[in-house]
Amino acid sequence: MREAVPGDAAALLALKRGLDLETSFMLLEPDERTEDEEDVVADLASVAAAGNSVLMLAEADGRLIGYAQARGGRVRRRAATAHVVIGVLAAASGRGVGSGLLRELDVWAPGHGIHRLELTVMAHNERAAALYQRVGYIVEGRARECLFVDGRMADELYMAKLFPPP
């Protein structure tokens, strides 16, 4: 596990596209991802410059198998809160990759002025929701029928974990 660098852009984009294809638990459908490698390079540079954002990668055998991004608020009142997005390839699922990425965020957050990590998860993604609860996230709310997934409306859970104030 390590922090992403601009040279990871092509592999990260390929990972995200692969996740879009293999699971309906990611927000974007396969034909909705419009970013290209240059966009990813720019995003990685923006994350690095922010100070309150990070993108962690999980690698196995020289290839990316998962990522977790914490994007900190851009205005002062939200600067201590970071929104988390995580994705792990199905082939790597159940091997501790997701929990490892989340632990990396937990280690990173307090040293970068983050008091709150928050995320959303589709309510029917029980495996992911259970993982988030195991590592300390608490369900704070539920958005009813806010997503259209696999031909039906789905609920989304809002979850967060808190750290000591910066």
Secondary structure per residue as TSV (DSSP state, phi and psi in degrees):
chain	resnum	aa	ss	phi	psi
A	1	M	-	360.0	138.6
A	2	R	E	-160.8	165.5
A	3	E	E	-76.0	144.1
A	4	A	-	-73.1	150.7
A	5	V	-	-127.8	162.7
A	6	P	G	-53.0	-31.2
A	7	G	G	-66.3	-10.0
A	8	D	G	-87.4	-1.5
A	9	A	H	-55.6	-49.1
A	10	A	H	-63.1	-45.8
A	11	A	H	-67.1	-37.5
A	12	L	H	-66.2	-42.8
A	13	L	H	-62.0	-42.3
A	14	A	H	-62.8	-40.5
A	15	L	H	-61.9	-48.1
A	16	K	H	-62.4	-41.4
A	17	R	H	-64.4	-39.0
A	18	G	H	-63.3	-42.0
A	19	L	H	-63.8	-40.6
A	20	D	H	-58.9	-36.3
A	21	L	H	-76.8	-37.6
A	22	E	H	-92.0	-13.5
A	23	T	-	-142.4	147.8
A	24	S	S	-95.7	8.1
A	25	F	S	-84.5	-12.3
A	26	M	S	-82.4	157.6
A	27	L	S	-69.4	-39.6
A	28	L	S	-87.6	141.3
A	29	E	-	-83.1	158.0
A	30	P	G	-52.0	-36.7
A	31	D	G	-87.0	2.7
A	32	E	G	-94.2	-16.6
A	33	R	-	-77.8	107.7
A	34	T	-	-104.0	-7.8
A	35	E	-	-68.7	152.6
A	36	D	-	-117.0	-177.3
A	37	E	H	-60.2	-39.1
A	38	E	H	-62.4	-38.2
A	39	D	H	-62.9	-40.5
A	40	V	H	-68.2	-40.4
A	41	V	H	-58.3	-46.1
A	42	A	H	-62.9	-40.8
A	43	D	H	-65.3	-42.5
A	44	L	H	-63.2	-37.6
A	45	A	H	-65.8	-40.2
A	46	S	H	-64.4	-41.5
A	47	V	H	-62.2	-46.6
A	48	A	H	-62.7	-36.5
A	49	A	H	-77.2	-21.7
A	50	A	H	-68.6	-36.3
A	51	G	S	84.1	-32.0
A	52	N	S	-114.5	25.0
A	53	S	-	-136.6	152.8
A	54	V	E	-155.4	153.9
A	55	L	E	-129.8	114.8
A	56	M	E	-98.1	143.0
A	57	L	E	-119.2	147.4
A	58	A	E	-113.7	130.3
A	59	E	E	-122.4	149.5
A	60	A	E	-146.1	131.4
A	61	D	T	53.0	38.7
A	62	G	T	76.4	10.6
A	63	R	E	-130.5	146.6
A	64	L	E	-72.4	133.9
A	65	I	E	-121.9	-7.3
A	66	G	E	-173.7	163.3
A	67	Y	E	-149.9	156.9
A	68	A	E	-141.4	127.0
A	69	Q	E	-117.8	134.1
A	70	A	E	-116.6	115.9
A	71	R	E	-109.6	113.5
A	72	G	E	-75.5	156.5
A	73	G	-	-61.2	146.1
A	74	R	S	-94.3	-10.8
A	75	V	S	-112.1	155.1
A	76	R	G	-54.4	-40.4
A	77	R	G	-69.5	-17.9
A	78	R	G	-113.0	4.6
A	79	A	T	-63.4	-27.1
A	80	A	T	-90.0	5.4
A	81	T	E	-115.6	134.8
A	82	A	E	-127.2	135.3
A	83	H	E	-90.7	131.9
A	84	V	E	-103.8	136.0
A	85	V	E	-127.5	132.8
A	86	I	E	-135.2	145.3
A	87	G	E	-149.0	135.4
A	88	V	E	-133.2	132.1
A	89	L	-	-59.6	145.6
A	90	A	G	-56.4	-38.7
A	91	A	G	-63.1	-22.9
A	92	A	G	-100.7	-3.4
A	93	S	T	-65.2	143.3
A	94	G	T	81.0	9.0
A	95	R	T	-112.7	14.4
A	96	G	T	85.7	8.1
A	97	V	H	-67.9	-48.7
A	98	G	H	-61.2	-48.0
A	99	S	H	-65.5	-34.1
A	100	G	H	-65.3	-43.6
A	101	L	H	-62.2	-42.1
A	102	L	H	-66.5	-36.9
A	103	R	H	-63.6	-38.3
A	104	E	H	-60.7	-41.2
A	105	L	H	-64.2	-38.7
A	106	D	H	-62.1	-38.5
A	107	V	H	-71.0	-40.9
A	108	W	H	-69.8	-42.7
A	109	A	G	-54.6	-54.7
A	110	P	G	-60.4	-32.0
A	111	G	G	-78.6	-3.1
A	112	H	G	-123.8	26.1
A	113	G	T	75.1	17.1
A	114	I	-	-94.3	124.8
A	115	H	-	-101.1	-26.5
A	116	R	E	-139.0	127.9
A	117	L	E	-107.4	132.0
A	118	E	E	-132.3	155.3
A	119	L	E	-155.5	168.4
A	120	T	E	-123.1	151.8
A	121	V	E	-146.3	139.3
A	122	M	E	-62.3	132.2
A	123	A	T	-59.6	-31.2
A	124	H	T	-81.2	-1.6
A	125	N	-	-89.2	69.3
A	126	E	H	-62.8	-34.7
A	127	R	H	-63.9	-46.1
A	128	A	H	-66.6	-44.0
A	129	A	H	-59.4	-39.7
A	130	A	H	-65.7	-39.7
A	131	L	H	-60.2	-48.7
A	132	Y	H	-60.1	-40.2
A	133	Q	H	-66.6	-39.6
A	134	R	H	-60.2	-33.4
A	135	V	T	-96.5	12.4
A	136	G	T	107.6	1.7
A	137	Y	-	-78.2	145.2
A	138	I	E	-119.9	138.1
A	139	V	E	-70.4	123.0
A	140	E	E	-105.9	-15.7
A	141	G	E	-176.3	172.4
A	142	R	E	-138.9	126.6
A	143	A	E	-97.4	113.9
A	144	R	E	-78.8	132.6
A	145	E	E	45.5	50.2
A	146	C	E	-99.3	-10.5
A	147	L	E	-125.0	146.0
A	148	F	E	-107.4	107.9
A	149	V	E	-130.4	126.7
A	150	D	T	52.8	41.7
A	151	G	T	82.1	8.4
A	152	R	E	-147.2	163.1
A	153	M	E	-77.6	143.2
A	154	A	E	-133.7	150.0
A	155	D	E	-86.5	158.0
A	156	E	E	-129.0	135.6
A	157	L	E	-95.5	139.9
A	158	Y	E	-103.2	122.6
A	159	M	E	-129.2	153.2
A	160	A	E	-155.2	160.7
A	161	K	E	-136.0	148.1
A	162	L	E	-112.8	149.2
A	163	F	-	-118.6	166.0
A	164	P	-	-56.6	145.5
A	165	P	-	-57.0	143.7
A	166	P	-	-67.7	360.0
